[in-house]
Amino acid sequence: MASTKKILRALAGERQDIPPVWMMRQAGRYLPEYRATRAQAGDFLSLCYAPDLAAEVTLQPIRRYGFDAAILFADILLVPQALGADLWFVTGEGPRLSTVTQQRDFDVLKPADAIHDTLSPIYDTVRILSRELPEDTTLIGFAGAPWTVATYMIAGQGTPDQAPAHALRQENTALFEALLERITEATILYLSAQIEAGAEVVKLFDSWAGSLSGEAFDRYATKPAQRIISELKARHPDVPVIAFPREAGDKYRGFAKATGADCVALDNSVDPVWAAQNVQCDGCVQGNLKSSHMVTGGQALIEDTRTIVQAFSGGPHIFNLGHGITPDADPENVQLMIDTIRGK
């Protein structure tokens, strides 16, 4: 039976007069209720691993805005932690990880099937959300794509150009590919467990895909995504997958066909008219308003929102930002975006 949920209808290829909408990082620091719950948890990782509180912050933007989807509150770096990496967050600077740069670092990592010991609270969060979300709201699970997760595991932190990961893949290809393989196996198991707990859609975030080009993009962004999606479809044939190879540029073209993704999410560097012609022709697209509009608001937000809705009006489209909402965003601007999409 066809779903009545707007997100699932879009992912099945249905064009809708008013596109469904959700927002990357919609549960986050721009909301006062999130900041209060995070303070209650004590720190970011404690919040991720406290199912009741993680479910609460996932639900907060649904209550406030009525988004068409909720995305599980977690972090892409929980998988490296579950594989045995040390993970901590430095206030004002972001995540830090113990590094994998030599064979001995890789040798102490856990096997992929050991991740559930650490990640079981995340599945509990999914189960809570599956019960508590409004019946018309889609629940999205997610993971980081192998290349992006590997860049953090190799550098120990985010870097501007992912240079440490590029250096390792060139200098010790065998080690680099072994790490990518371990992450890929773990990601399949992690997303499958989220689906079994109640996620209706899963999304693969390849935040640093844009630093790969040519054959390297095909080998380290496209092929791992294809393998993960293929394995998930074999286990859960009715669960759609959204792929986000951020800043892929022309490589967005054909990405859905190459990977089997049901939807390709677009960053805001992509012209929506071009994307409608070259990406939406293969199925659903998601995106792609500049997140800075959530800070500045005004007529420019309204006009750009209308432009995107119009550009993608000929086919299946899920409205979203081209990147996650930032902590300095004004909650009122989020409402303005939603009202503009829905014609209020």
FIPALUM-118005 format. One record per residue (C-alpha): x, y, z; residue number from 1. Coordinates in pm, 1 decimal. Example, Ala and Ser with C-alpha at 12.3 -4.5 7.8 and 13.67 -1.06 7.14 Angstrom:
# residues 2
[[1230.0 -450.0 780.0] 1]
[[1367.0 -106.0 714.0] 2]
This chain:
# residues 344
[[0.0 0.0 0.0] 1]
[[132.5 345.5 -92.3] 2]
[[235.4 558.3 203.9] 3]
[[47.3 873.7 297.6] 4]
[[368.0 1027.9 439.4] 5]
[[485.8 1308.0 213.2] 6]
[[857.3 1225.8 241.5] 7]
[[799.5 862.5 151.1] 8]
[[581.1 964.5 -142.0] 9]
[[859.1 1188.1 -274.5] 10]
[[1114.9 912.2 -229.6] 11]
[[888.5 677.7 -425.4] 12]
[[908.9 923.6 -714.7] 13]
[[587.5 1117.8 -667.6] 14]
[[572.3 1483.3 -766.8] 15]
[[378.9 1693.2 -512.1] 16]
[[244.3 2046.4 -548.4] 17]
[[390.1 2138.7 -209.0] 18]
[[720.6 1959.6 -144.9] 19]
[[779.6 1801.1 193.5] 20]
[[1041.3 1973.2 407.3] 21]
[[1290.6 1892.9 680.5] 22]
[[1624.4 2047.4 767.7] 23]
[[1971.1 1910.2 832.2] 24]
[[2069.9 1968.1 1196.3] 25]
[[1712.7 2074.9 1266.2] 26]
[[1765.5 1958.3 1625.7] 27]
[[2046.7 2182.6 1739.3] 28]
[[2196.9 2484.8 1905.5] 29]
[[1984.1 2747.6 1731.9] 30]
[[1688.3 2628.0 1944.3] 31]
[[1669.0 2734.4 2309.1] 32]
[[1491.9 2410.2 2402.8] 33]
[[1783.5 2211.0 2257.8] 34]
[[2036.9 2411.1 2459.3] 35]
[[1838.5 2344.5 2776.2] 36]
[[1828.0 1968.2 2712.4] 37]
[[2197.3 1955.7 2623.3] 38]
[[2278.4 2133.7 2949.7] 39]
[[2074.5 1869.0 3128.7] 40]
[[2278.3 1594.7 2958.3] 41]
[[2608.8 1757.5 3053.5] 42]
[[2790.8 1728.0 2721.7] 43]
[[2729.7 1640.2 2356.9] 44]
[[2830.8 1271.8 2368.6] 45]
[[2628.7 1211.2 2683.8] 46]
[[2329.1 1356.0 2499.7] 47]
[[2385.0 1123.1 2200.8] 48]
[[2397.3 816.9 2427.7] 49]
[[2097.3 908.5 2649.1] 50]
[[1798.1 769.3 2455.9] 51]
[[1528.8 969.3 2636.5] 52]
[[1715.8 1298.5 2592.1] 53]
[[1827.5 1225.4 2234.6] 54]
[[1466.0 1144.2 2147.4] 55]
[[1352.8 1464.9 2316.1] 56]
[[1583.8 1687.4 2109.6] 57]
[[1481.1 1499.9 1793.0] 58]
[[1115.8 1573.3 1872.0] 59]
[[1164.2 1941.9 1961.1] 60]
[[1176.5 2081.6 1604.3] 61]
[[881.6 1859.5 1507.8] 62]
[[672.3 2014.3 1784.4] 63]
[[785.2 2366.6 1698.0] 64]
[[765.1 2355.5 1317.3] 65]
[[577.4 2046.2 1203.4] 66]
[[853.4 1926.7 970.6] 67]
[[761.4 1632.4 749.5] 68]
[[1055.0 1428.4 883.1] 69]
[[1257.2 1388.9 1200.2] 70]
[[1620.8 1285.2 1174.8] 71]
[[1770.7 1080.0 1453.7] 72]
[[1989.3 1287.3 1685.4] 73]
[[2335.1 1128.3 1685.1] 74]
[[2675.4 1194.4 1524.4] 75]
[[2867.2 1037.8 1235.9] 76]
[[3168.8 983.4 1463.5] 77]
[[2989.5 736.8 1689.6] 78]
[[3083.5 461.5 1442.8] 79]
[[3461.1 520.2 1481.9] 80]
[[3409.8 524.9 1857.1] 81]
[[3221.6 196.1 1836.2] 82]
[[3513.0 54.5 1635.1] 83]
[[3745.5 140.1 1924.0] 84]
[[3870.9 490.7 1845.3] 85]
[[3891.7 739.0 2130.3] 86]
[[3646.2 1024.8 2073.1] 87]
[[3604.9 1350.0 2260.0] 88]
[[3479.7 1699.7 2184.3] 89]
[[3675.3 2019.3 2249.3] 90]
[[3449.1 2313.4 2330.9] 91]
[[3452.2 2566.1 2049.7] 92]
[[3672.9 2346.9 1829.5] 93]
[[3477.5 2028.8 1760.0] 94]
[[3556.1 1657.4 1764.7] 95]
[[3889.6 1490.3 1828.8] 96]
[[3975.1 1126.5 1760.6] 97]
[[4267.7 896.3 1815.3] 98]
[[4424.3 851.2 1472.1] 99]
[[4469.5 560.1 1231.4] 100]
[[4784.9 632.9 1032.9] 101]
[[4982.3 308.8 1070.0] 102]
[[4905.8 -61.8 1054.8] 103]
[[4930.6 -98.8 1431.0] 104]
[[4658.0 165.8 1475.3] 105]
[[4430.1 -30.1 1244.6] 106]
[[4510.8 -363.1 1410.5] 107]
[[4362.7 -254.4 1743.2] 108]
[[4027.1 -155.1 1592.9] 109]
[[3733.0 -382.0 1668.6] 110]
[[3563.5 -592.6 1402.3] 111]
[[3260.2 -435.2 1237.6] 112]
[[3013.6 -665.5 1410.1] 113]
[[3130.3 -546.2 1753.1] 114]
[[2981.9 -196.9 1710.4] 115]
[[2641.8 -279.1 1857.2] 116]
[[2779.8 -298.8 2211.9] 117]
[[2849.5 74.8 2195.6] 118]
[[2565.5 180.4 1967.9] 119]
[[2272.6 1.3 2132.1] 120]
[[2154.0 326.4 2301.3] 121]
[[2117.3 480.4 1954.0] 122]
[[1882.6 200.4 1853.5] 123]
[[1686.1 264.5 2174.6] 124]
[[1646.7 628.0 2067.4] 125]
[[1510.3 513.0 1730.8] 126]
[[1259.5 285.5 1904.2] 127]
[[1136.6 571.0 2125.8] 128]
[[1097.4 799.7 1824.6] 129]
[[916.6 532.6 1627.9] 130]
[[654.6 529.6 1903.7] 131]
[[634.4 900.9 1978.2] 132]
[[654.0 1080.7 1644.1] 133]
[[328.5 1202.1 1488.1] 134]
[[190.7 940.9 1250.2] 135]
[[248.8 1162.2 943.1] 136]
[[616.1 1232.4 1027.7] 137]
[[885.1 1018.5 866.2] 138]
[[1175.7 895.9 1080.9] 139]
[[1517.8 923.5 914.2] 140]
[[1825.1 739.3 1038.0] 141]
[[2174.0 818.4 915.0] 142]
[[2544.6 746.5 908.7] 143]
[[2855.1 907.2 769.2] 144]
[[2984.2 772.5 439.8] 145]
[[3311.7 577.7 457.8] 146]
[[3535.3 841.1 294.5] 147]
[[3415.4 1118.6 525.3] 148]
[[3441.0 903.0 839.1] 149]
[[3787.7 790.1 731.3] 150]
[[3907.1 1150.0 695.0] 151]
[[3831.2 1208.7 1063.1] 152]
[[3983.1 879.6 1173.7] 153]
[[4306.1 950.4 984.8] 154]
[[4345.9 1318.3 1079.0] 155]
[[4196.6 1293.0 1427.4] 156]
[[3979.1 1595.3 1355.0] 157]
[[3813.0 1788.6 1075.7] 158]
[[4055.3 1947.7 829.3] 159]
[[4004.3 2211.6 558.3] 160]
[[4120.6 1993.5 268.6] 161]
[[4129.0 1638.1 409.0] 162]
[[4503.3 1634.7 330.7] 163]
[[4597.8 1363.1 584.4] 164]
[[4347.6 1119.4 429.7] 165]
[[4461.2 1201.9 77.0] 166]
[[4822.3 1147.2 183.7] 167]
[[4748.6 808.1 339.4] 168]
[[4550.1 682.0 40.4] 169]
[[4845.0 767.8 -184.7] 170]
[[5127.3 654.0 45.0] 171]
[[4970.2 341.4 195.7] 172]
[[4677.2 246.3 -24.4] 173]
[[4640.2 -97.4 133.5] 174]
[[4598.9 46.2 483.6] 175]
[[4366.4 320.7 361.7] 176]
[[4144.2 73.6 177.2] 177]
[[4140.0 -167.1 472.4] 178]
[[4014.8 117.7 691.1] 179]
[[3750.9 213.0 433.9] 180]
[[3640.3 -149.6 417.1] 181]
[[3602.7 -171.4 796.9] 182]
[[3398.1 150.0 804.1] 183]
[[3183.5 28.6 514.4] 184]
[[3104.1 -301.0 687.8] 185]
[[3022.3 -121.0 1012.5] 186]
[[2800.9 131.2 833.8] 187]
[[2593.0 -142.5 672.8] 188]
[[2538.3 -306.1 1011.2] 189]
[[2468.1 26.2 1184.2] 190]
[[2209.2 146.2 932.8] 191]
[[2047.8 -195.7 917.3] 192]
[[2008.9 -192.7 1296.1] 193]
[[1853.7 154.9 1279.8] 194]
[[1602.6 26.9 1024.7] 195]
[[1521.4 -275.2 1239.9] 196]
[[1459.6 -36.1 1532.0] 197]
[[1214.7 171.6 1327.4] 198]
[[1392.7 410.1 1087.6] 199]
[[1181.9 446.6 772.8] 200]
[[1453.2 612.2 560.4] 201]
[[1830.2 628.7 600.9] 202]
[[2069.2 894.5 478.4] 203]
[[2438.6 861.8 396.2] 204]
[[2633.8 1181.5 462.9] 205]
[[2950.8 1215.8 255.4] 206]
[[3034.5 1564.2 379.8] 207]
[[3384.4 1567.5 226.5] 208]
[[3305.2 1395.6 -104.9] 209]
[[3389.7 1718.6 -285.3] 210]
[[3760.6 1680.8 -207.2] 211]
[[3767.8 1367.3 -424.3] 212]
[[3779.2 1395.5 -801.2] 213]
[[3790.5 1176.2 -1109.4] 214]
[[3865.0 810.5 -1048.3] 215]
[[3920.8 871.9 -675.9] 216]
[[3562.7 998.8 -644.4] 217]
[[3431.0 692.0 -824.1] 218]
[[3641.0 457.3 -612.1] 219]
[[3603.3 612.8 -267.3] 220]
[[3268.2 794.4 -279.6] 221]
[[3052.2 622.8 -541.4] 222]
[[3156.4 259.1 -491.5] 223]
[[3122.7 248.6 -109.6] 224]
[[2782.6 418.4 -134.6] 225]
[[2676.0 165.5 -397.7] 226]
[[2786.0 -123.6 -179.8] 227]
[[2613.6 8.6 133.6] 228]
[[2290.1 79.3 -52.7] 229]
[[2297.7 -257.7 -229.1] 230]
[[2344.0 -442.5 101.4] 231]
[[2068.6 -240.7 271.2] 232]
[[1828.8 -300.3 -17.8] 233]
[[1897.5 -673.3 2.3] 234]
[[1804.5 -671.5 371.4] 235]
[[1535.6 -401.1 367.8] 236]
[[1405.4 -368.5 10.4] 237]
[[1128.7 -122.0 96.7] 238]
[[1345.5 129.8 286.4] 239]
[[1459.0 429.1 77.6] 240]
[[1811.8 567.9 96.5] 241]
[[1914.6 931.9 54.0] 242]
[[2276.1 992.3 -52.2] 243]
[[2453.4 1323.9 6.1] 244]
[[2790.3 1347.6 -171.9] 245]
[[2838.4 1711.3 -70.7] 246]
[[3012.4 1938.8 -321.9] 247]
[[3022.6 1661.7 -582.6] 248]
[[2959.5 1920.6 -855.7] 249]
[[2919.1 1753.1 -1193.6] 250]
[[2954.1 1414.5 -1019.3] 251]
[[2599.2 1462.2 -889.6] 252]
[[2495.9 1373.4 -1242.9] 253]
[[2433.2 997.4 -1255.8] 254]
[[2505.2 944.3 -885.7] 255]
[[2159.8 800.6 -814.4] 256]
[[2190.8 545.5 -1095.3] 257]
[[2548.3 454.2 -1003.0] 258]
[[2468.9 392.9 -635.1] 259]
[[2104.2 286.2 -630.4] 260]
[[2010.0 580.4 -408.0] 261]
[[1640.4 673.4 -406.2] 262]
[[1725.2 1040.5 -362.4] 263]
[[2032.3 1259.8 -405.1] 264]
[[2071.8 1551.1 -164.3] 265]
[[2229.9 1863.7 -311.4] 266]
[[2449.3 2128.4 -152.9] 267]
[[2379.2 2495.6 -222.9] 268]
[[2665.0 2537.5 -473.1] 269]
[[2448.3 2355.0 -727.4] 270]
[[2214.4 2558.4 -947.5] 271]
[[1865.1 2411.8 -901.8] 272]
[[1771.9 2458.2 -1268.4] 273]
[[2080.8 2257.9 -1372.1] 274]
[[2005.2 1997.6 -1105.3] 275]
[[1645.0 1962.0 -1221.3] 276]
[[1770.7 1882.8 -1571.9] 277]
[[2068.5 1665.4 -1478.4] 278]
[[1993.5 1502.1 -1140.6] 279]
[[1617.3 1508.0 -1084.9] 280]
[[1577.3 1331.2 -1419.1] 281]
[[1692.8 1015.8 -1233.9] 282]
[[1456.1 1051.7 -936.9] 283]
[[1398.2 1245.5 -618.7] 284]
[[1628.8 1531.2 -521.6] 285]
[[1666.1 1700.8 -185.0] 286]
[[1776.7 2056.2 -115.6] 287]
[[1915.3 2308.1 -151.0] 288]
[[1865.4 2648.8 19.9] 289]
[[2172.9 2828.1 155.2] 290]
[[2186.4 2780.0 532.1] 291]
[[2297.1 3144.3 568.7] 292]
[[1937.6 3244.3 487.5] 293]
[[1842.1 3101.4 826.5] 294]
[[2061.1 3371.9 979.6] 295]
[[1976.3 3669.1 757.1] 296]
[[1611.9 3598.7 669.2] 297]
[[1414.6 3864.5 485.3] 298]
[[1301.1 3887.2 126.3] 299]
[[1610.0 3708.0 -5.1] 300]
[[1511.0 3396.5 191.8] 301]
[[1158.6 3410.7 48.8] 302]
[[1277.6 3461.1 -309.0] 303]
[[1542.5 3188.0 -301.6] 304]
[[1298.0 2944.2 -139.4] 305]
[[1041.8 3011.7 -413.5] 306]
[[1308.8 2975.7 -683.2] 307]
[[1408.2 2630.0 -555.3] 308]
[[1048.9 2511.7 -520.4] 309]
[[976.1 2628.2 -875.7] 310]
[[1292.7 2476.7 -1024.3] 311]
[[1212.4 2132.6 -885.8] 312]
[[833.9 2153.1 -932.4] 313]
[[837.3 1914.6 -1228.4] 314]
[[939.4 1607.3 -1030.7] 315]
[[990.6 1452.6 -687.3] 316]
[[1153.8 1698.5 -444.9] 317]
[[1219.9 1718.7 -71.1] 318]
[[1296.9 2073.9 38.4] 319]
[[1600.8 2109.3 264.2] 320]
[[1905.4 2323.7 315.3] 321]
[[2225.8 2266.8 120.7] 322]
[[2411.6 2222.0 448.6] 323]
[[2319.8 2195.6 817.3] 324]
[[2157.3 2490.5 991.6] 325]
[[2411.2 2690.0 1193.7] 326]
[[2394.7 2775.5 1566.1] 327]
[[2350.6 3148.4 1492.0] 328]
[[2030.1 3091.4 1292.9] 329]
[[1710.9 3272.3 1394.8] 330]
[[1427.0 3028.2 1468.4] 331]
[[1184.2 3278.9 1314.1] 332]
[[1358.3 3245.2 978.5] 333]
[[1298.0 2869.4 982.6] 334]
[[926.7 2937.7 1020.1] 335]
[[942.8 3191.1 736.3] 336]
[[1101.3 2928.2 511.0] 337]
[[834.7 2671.4 595.4] 338]
[[549.7 2921.0 545.7] 339]
[[695.1 3018.4 207.5] 340]
[[718.7 2655.7 93.8] 341]
[[365.4 2581.2 208.2] 342]
[[223.7 2903.0 64.2] 343]
[[102.3 3049.8 392.8] 344]
